[in-house]
């Protein structure tokens, strides 16, 4: 009795060189480079990451291809007075990191406590900000909704925070990779948002009436 041949692990189309997974990885790196360029004015960083998340959402669909014009279109759609105002937050986080580095080099009383606290503050702020950029309408770039989802989904928040920390370590160890890192970070924020499912109250049948439980 002969065994049937195992099905191929990838689903390449006829004439396609790379598998869909590799194509998505290449698209993610392209989005990272575009996001780095869009972040150069600094205040455009929230809109740039939001455009990256919207572009990567489209890339997940069957047969979808990432185009520079598509990213530019999403960037224009996300640019607004509110997003530009939110773009002042990254410089504030940079100031927190600089203050933290100064505390580590100093011998001031309480520096051993304040330095880790500032690191956690910067990491938490970055994580919540990335969750805000991954939100879709009607919660687009909503800091409040991002806080709610971060608290309701601690596992996703931990995963995204780990991705941010890993990206920071890679940028510190290999600075040449820094322009490409926004792509994987935006992809992580998008995936965390896609897996988020809000808790809904359940109906529990009682004797003659129903009641809702959380």
N, C-alpha and C positions, 0 to 999 in steps of 0.2 A: 504494500500500500504506500503510495507516494504522498508526500506532504505538499500541500499547496504552497506556492511561493508567497513569502511575506509581502504585504503591500508596502509601497515606498513610504518613507517617513515624511517626505515633503510633498507639496502639491504644486509642482512647477507646471506652468503652461508650456505647450510645445514651443520650443525655441527660446525659452526663458533660461538664462544662465544661473541666476541666483535664486535661492528659495525665498518665499515671502517673508520669513523671519529676518533674513539678512537684508532684504530690501527695506523692511521697517526700521532696522538698525541704522542703515544708511540715511534714511529719511530723518530719523531722530537726530543724527549728527548734523545734517543740513539745517534742521530747525534750530539746533543749538548755535550754529554759526550765525544764522539770521537774527536770533534773539540777542546774541552778544553785540552785533552791530546796532540793533535797535535800542539797546540799553546804553549806548555811548552818551546820549544827553542826560543820563541818570534819571531824570524825572519821568522818562518814558518806560522805566523798567516794569511797572505793573501792567501796562498795556502790552508790552513786548512779551511777557510771560503768558498773559491771557491769550494773545494771538497764537503763541506756541501751543498752548493747550487746545485751543479750537482747531488748529491745523492738525495736531496729532489725533484728535478725535475723528477727523475725516479720514486719516490714513488707516485707521483700524477697519474701515468698511471694505467690502470686497471690491477689488479692482480699482481702488482709489490710489491716486498718485499725488505726492506733494509737489506743488509748484511754488516758485518764489512769488508769483503774482497772487496766489491764494493767501500766502502768509501776509503780504502787504495789504491785501483787502481786509483781513481780520485785524491787522494792526490799526488801520484807519477806523474801523468800526469800534475799536475799544479806546481810541484816544478821545478823551473828554477832559473837562475841567476837573472832574472828580478824580480821574485816574492820574492826572498830572499832579494834583495835590497829594495823592497817596504816594507819588514818586519821591516825596521828601522823606519818607520813612527809611529807605535804604541808607541815605547818608547818616541818619540818626543811629542806625544800627552799626554803621562803620565807626562812628564816634564812640559807641559803647565798647566795641572791640578794641579800639585804641586806648581807651581808659583802662580796660581790663589788662592790656599788655603793660601799661605803665604801672598798674598796681602790682603785677607779678614781679616787675623789676625793682620795686620799692620795698622798703621794710616798714611801712606804715602799720600801725596797729589795726587789725581787722582785715588786712589785705588777703590773708589766706581764706577768709570767708567770703569776702566781696568778689574776688576773682572768679570762683566757680559759679557764684550767683549771677554774675554778669554774663558768663558764658551760656548758662541755661536760659537767661532772658533773651539773649540774641538768637539762640537756637529756636526757642519757642516762638519768638516774633517772626522769624523767617519761615517757620513751618506754617504758622497761621496765615501769613501773607501769601504763601504759595497755594494754600487751600483756597484762598479767596480768588486767586487768578485762575483756578481751575473750574470755578463755578460757571454755570450757564444761566441764561435768562430764566426767571426774573431776578435771580440773586447774583447777577454779574458783578464781580469785584466788591462783594458785600463783606466787610470785616465782621459784622455781627453774625451773619450766617456761617462764616468760616469758624468763628469761635464756638458756635453751637455745634457744628459738625465735628470740630476737634475734640470737644468734651464728650460728645455722644459716641465717638468712634476712636477710643484711645489706641486700639491696635493700628488703625490706619495712620493716626498721628505719629505713633512710634515708628512705623515703617518710613513715613515721609521724613521724619527727623533724622533717621539713620541715613537716608539717601542724601540729605543735606550735609550731614557730617562727613560722609564718605566723599562727596564732591569737594568739600573744603580741604580734606586731607590730600586728595588727588591734585587739586590746584596748588597746594603748598609743596607737594613732592615733585610734581611735574608741571611747571607753569605753562608749558607749551600746550597742554590739554585744556587750559582754562576757557578758551573761546568755544570749545565744543561741549563743555559741561552743562550749560543751561538746557540743552536738549534732553539729556537723561533726567535732569531734575524736574523739568516740566512734564516729562512722560510719567515720572513717578507720581507727581501731583494729580495728573489726569487719571491714572489708574486707581489711585486711592479714592478719588471722587466717584469714579464709575462703580467701584465696589461698595460705595456707601449706600446703605438702605436705612431710611429713618424708621424708628420703632413706631408701630401703630398699635393703638389699643385693641385688645381682644374682647369679643363679646362672650360672656359667660352666662349660660342659661341658668336661671333660677326657677323657683316655684312661682309661676304666674308673672315673672318679670325678668328682664335681662339687665345686667349691669356691666360696665366697662372696667377693665383692669388694665394697668400699664404693663 
